[in-house]
Amino acid sequence: VQLVESGGGSVQVGGPLRLSCVASGDTISRYCMGWFRQSPGMEREGVASIDSDGSLSYADSVKGRFTISLDNAEKTLYLQMDNLKPADTAVYYCVRKVGGSWYDWGQGTQVTVS
């Protein structure tokens, strides 16, 4: 599966941004899909995930502000980010979970909040 992220950019504090991740090669609704992020000098961290049964999970730092969703027909994973904070500045990656591990890391998309 190839995953290509887009939608990043520069945004003011408190603003919204929507990230997209287009998949090719497989039906991603079969898998748990997730968004991770990494800031310079920081560990990569999980942001949100959506399982094959539709259950959602969010990091405490983004609960109530971020929404993950999946359009199976479009083979696209989304991350709607609202009320953005400077701490959300990072490169964001979408990934696929197989057998307990995350795969198909792409180039990511940069989000800068200032």
Secondary structure, 3 states (H helix, E strand, C coil): CEEEEECCEEECCCCCEEEEEEEECCCHHHCEEEEEEECCCCCCEEEEEECCCCCEEECCCCCCCEEEEEECCCCEEEEEECCCCHHHCEEEEEEEEECCEEECCCCCEEEEEC
